[in-house]
């Protein structure tokens, strides 16, 4: 497997001669609920791809229906014939945009793409159930969760898979009244202890210019450096790999 960081929650995963575009935000600003006064973000560094310069995409994979995962301006510029797999809410978004091959997965339902299996697992509950995903090929397995991974979900994944790569936040975010909505260093370490992956790759790292009413109320939890210290202190064999936007990494099987 080859994993390329685009920015924020956006990744390109290439495996088994297939290319999966994950939670793409490639153009324009990021605005929640169509309200720029509430939250508006722009990329500090232009993404390495535009919708028009992407390589051939075999599948779009959407974890959530929120704007930072199902970015409508980006999706509107992608080929509507590209198959989409997503949470129930994300599937509704792309259907409204005119995508013709859309499959909504509920937790523990599975889709197939060539030799790859994509298993939806319970993800964030943001007024409704969203998805994380376990993507497994003949040799390598990746677990993607962009918010918080519940312990029971981790245990069920551990019973079924040997996870080579975790793609999860390690720098958290906390909101008033809601608490921690993106896992910080401590919660990320708990996932590492349960699944014992070969590698952990941080997602949702913020390299953005942000304005609006909401951002001053969002509290950041920890840092990549803090997580790195916890990982080293744990003496686990898991490697931390934090690619910069545009960089790619090869995911090597843990057990060969």
C-alpha positions as CSV (number, residue, x, y, z in Angstrom):
1,X,0.0,0.0,0.0
2,X,1.1,3.5,-0.8
3,X,-0.4,6.4,1.2
4,X,-0.2,10.1,0.0
5,X,-1.1,12.9,2.3
6,X,-3.1,15.7,0.6
7,X,-4.1,17.8,3.6
8,X,-6.4,17.7,6.7
9,X,-8.5,14.5,6.2
10,X,-7.7,14.0,2.6
11,X,-5.6,11.1,1.5
12,X,-4.8,9.0,-1.6
13,X,-4.4,5.3,-1.0
14,X,-3.0,3.1,-3.7
15,X,-3.1,-0.6,-3.3
16,X,-3.8,-3.7,-5.4
17,X,-3.7,-1.6,-8.6
18,X,-6.5,0.5,-7.3
19,X,-6.6,4.1,-6.2
20,X,-8.9,5.3,-3.4
21,X,-9.5,9.0,-2.7
22,X,-10.4,9.5,1.0
23,X,-12.4,12.5,2.3
24,X,-11.2,14.9,-0.5
25,X,-11.0,18.6,0.0
26,X,-9.1,19.9,-3.0
27,X,-10.5,23.3,-3.9
28,X,-11.9,26.4,-2.4
29,X,-12.6,27.1,1.2
30,X,-13.9,24.8,3.9
31,X,-17.2,26.2,5.3
32,X,-19.4,24.4,7.8
33,X,-23.1,24.3,7.2
34,X,-22.8,26.9,4.4
35,X,-22.0,29.6,7.1
36,X,-18.6,31.4,6.5
37,X,-19.2,33.6,9.6
38,X,-19.2,30.4,11.7
39,X,-16.1,28.7,10.3
40,X,-14.1,29.2,7.2
41,X,-10.7,27.6,6.5
42,X,-8.2,27.8,3.6
43,X,-5.2,25.7,2.8
44,X,-1.9,27.4,3.6
45,X,-0.2,25.2,1.0
46,X,-2.2,24.5,-2.1
47,X,-3.1,20.8,-2.4
48,X,-0.9,18.7,-4.7
49,X,-3.9,17.7,-6.7
50,X,-6.9,19.5,-8.1
51,X,-9.9,17.5,-9.2
52,X,-8.6,17.7,-12.8
53,X,-5.0,16.6,-12.0
54,X,-5.8,13.6,-9.9
55,X,-4.6,10.2,-11.1
56,X,-7.3,7.7,-12.2
57,X,-9.5,7.2,-9.1
58,X,-11.2,3.8,-8.7
59,X,-13.2,4.8,-5.6
60,X,-14.1,7.7,-3.4
61,X,-14.3,6.8,0.3
62,X,-16.2,9.1,2.6
63,X,-16.1,8.6,6.4
64,X,-18.7,11.3,7.2
65,X,-21.2,13.7,5.7
66,X,-19.7,16.7,7.4
67,X,-18.1,19.4,5.2
68,X,-14.5,18.5,6.1
69,X,-15.1,14.9,4.9
70,X,-17.7,15.3,2.2
71,X,-16.6,18.7,0.7
72,X,-19.3,19.6,-1.8
73,X,-17.3,22.0,-4.0
74,X,-14.6,19.3,-4.5
75,X,-17.0,16.5,-5.1
76,X,-18.9,18.7,-7.6
77,X,-15.8,18.8,-9.8
78,X,-15.1,15.1,-9.7
79,X,-16.4,12.6,-12.3
80,X,-19.9,11.5,-11.3
81,X,-19.3,8.0,-12.6
82,X,-16.6,7.3,-10.0
83,X,-18.0,4.8,-7.5
84,X,-18.5,6.1,-4.0
85,X,-18.6,4.3,-0.7
86,X,-19.6,6.3,2.4
87,X,-21.5,6.6,5.6
88,X,-25.3,6.9,5.3
89,X,-25.1,10.7,5.5
90,X,-22.1,11.0,3.1
91,X,-23.9,8.8,0.6
92,X,-26.9,11.2,0.7
93,X,-24.5,14.1,-0.1
94,X,-23.0,12.5,-3.2
95,X,-26.4,11.3,-4.5
96,X,-27.6,14.9,-4.3
97,X,-24.6,15.9,-6.4
98,X,-25.5,13.4,-9.1
99,X,-23.0,10.5,-8.5
100,X,-24.5,7.4,-10.1
101,X,-22.8,4.5,-8.2
102,X,-23.1,5.1,-4.5
103,X,-23.1,2.6,-1.7
104,X,-23.9,3.5,1.9
105,X,-22.3,1.2,4.4
106,X,-23.5,0.8,8.0
107,X,-21.0,-0.3,10.7
108,X,-19.7,-3.9,10.0
109,X,-20.9,-3.9,6.4
110,X,-18.3,-4.5,3.7
111,X,-17.5,-3.5,0.2
112,X,-15.1,-5.0,-2.3
113,X,-12.7,-3.2,-4.7
114,X,-10.6,-5.7,-6.6
115,X,-8.5,-7.5,-4.0
116,X,-9.3,-4.9,-1.4
117,X,-11.9,-5.3,1.3
118,X,-13.4,-2.2,2.9
119,X,-15.1,-2.8,6.2
120,X,-17.1,0.0,7.8
121,X,-16.7,0.2,11.5
122,X,-18.5,2.5,14.1
123,X,-17.1,6.0,13.8
124,X,-18.0,9.4,15.2
125,X,-21.5,10.1,16.5
126,X,-22.2,13.7,15.5
127,X,-25.9,13.6,15.7
128,X,-25.9,10.4,13.7
129,X,-23.6,7.4,13.2
130,X,-20.6,8.0,10.9
131,X,-17.9,5.5,9.8
132,X,-14.4,4.5,10.3
133,X,-12.9,2.0,7.9
134,X,-10.6,-1.1,7.9
135,X,-9.1,-1.4,4.4
136,X,-7.4,-4.8,3.9
137,X,-5.5,-6.2,1.0
138,X,-3.7,-9.6,0.6
139,X,-0.7,-8.3,2.6
140,X,-1.5,-5.0,4.4
141,X,-4.3,-3.7,6.5
142,X,-5.1,0.0,7.4
143,X,-7.5,1.3,9.9
144,X,-8.8,4.9,9.3
145,X,-10.7,6.8,12.0
146,X,-10.8,10.6,11.7
147,X,-12.3,11.4,15.1
148,X,-12.3,9.0,18.1
149,X,-12.1,5.3,18.1
150,X,-14.3,3.5,20.8
151,X,-12.6,0.8,22.8
152,X,-15.2,-1.8,21.9
153,X,-14.6,-1.1,18.2
154,X,-10.9,-1.4,18.7
155,X,-11.3,-4.8,20.4
156,X,-13.5,-6.1,17.6
157,X,-11.0,-5.0,15.0
158,X,-8.2,-6.6,16.9
159,X,-10.1,-9.9,17.0
160,X,-10.5,-9.9,13.2
161,X,-7.4,-8.2,11.8
162,X,-3.7,-7.5,12.3
163,X,-3.6,-3.8,11.6
164,X,-0.4,-2.7,9.9
165,X,-1.2,1.0,9.8
166,X,-3.3,3.3,11.9
167,X,-4.5,6.5,10.2
168,X,-5.9,8.5,13.1
169,X,-5.6,11.9,14.8
170,X,-2.9,12.3,17.5
171,X,-3.5,16.0,18.0
172,X,-7.0,16.4,19.5
173,X,-9.7,19.0,19.5
174,X,-12.1,19.8,22.2
175,X,-15.3,21.8,21.9
176,X,-17.4,23.5,24.7
177,X,-20.1,21.2,26.0
178,X,-19.0,18.4,23.6
179,X,-15.5,17.7,25.0
180,X,-12.9,15.8,23.0
181,X,-14.2,15.2,19.5
182,X,-10.8,14.4,17.9
183,X,-8.6,12.1,19.8
184,X,-5.4,13.6,21.3
185,X,-2.2,11.9,22.3
186,X,-3.5,9.9,25.2
187,X,-6.5,8.4,23.3
188,X,-4.3,7.8,20.3
189,X,-1.9,5.9,22.5
190,X,-4.8,3.8,23.8
191,X,-5.6,2.7,20.2
192,X,-1.9,1.8,19.6
193,X,-1.8,-0.3,22.8
194,X,-4.9,-2.2,21.7
195,X,-4.1,-2.8,18.0
196,X,-0.2,-2.8,18.2
197,X,0.2,-1.6,14.6
198,X,3.5,-1.5,12.7
199,X,2.9,2.2,11.9
200,X,0.8,5.1,13.0
201,X,0.2,8.0,10.6
202,X,-1.5,11.2,12.0
203,X,-4.5,12.6,10.1
204,X,-6.4,15.8,10.7
205,X,-3.3,17.8,11.3
206,X,-4.2,21.5,10.8
207,X,-2.1,23.4,8.4
208,X,-4.9,26.0,7.6
209,X,-5.8,29.6,7.9
210,X,-9.0,29.7,9.9
211,X,-11.5,32.4,10.8
212,X,-15.0,32.7,12.1
213,X,-17.0,32.6,15.3
214,X,-16.3,29.0,16.2
215,X,-12.4,28.7,16.0
216,X,-11.6,30.6,19.2
217,X,-13.7,28.1,21.1
218,X,-11.9,25.1,19.8
219,X,-9.1,23.9,22.1
220,X,-6.2,21.9,20.7
221,X,-5.1,18.9,22.7
222,X,-1.4,17.9,22.6
223,X,1.0,17.8,19.7
224,X,2.8,15.4,17.4
225,X,5.9,15.8,19.6
226,X,3.9,15.0,22.7
227,X,2.5,11.8,21.1
228,X,6.0,10.9,19.9
229,X,7.2,11.1,23.5
230,X,4.4,8.9,24.7
231,X,5.1,6.3,22.0
232,X,8.8,6.2,22.8
233,X,8.1,5.8,26.5
234,X,5.7,2.9,25.8
235,X,8.6,0.8,24.2
236,X,6.1,-0.5,21.7
237,X,7.4,-1.4,18.2
238,X,5.0,1.0,16.5
239,X,6.6,3.6,14.3
240,X,5.3,7.2,14.0
241,X,5.4,8.5,10.4
242,X,4.0,12.0,9.8
243,X,4.3,12.9,6.1
244,X,4.0,16.5,5.0
245,X,1.3,17.5,2.5
246,X,2.2,16.0,-0.8
247,X,4.5,13.3,0.6
248,X,3.9,9.6,0.2
249,X,4.8,6.6,2.4
250,X,4.9,2.9,1.7
251,X,3.0,0.7,4.1
252,X,5.1,-2.4,4.7
253,X,3.3,-5.5,6.1
254,X,4.0,-6.1,9.7
255,X,4.1,-9.8,9.3
256,X,5.8,-11.1,6.2
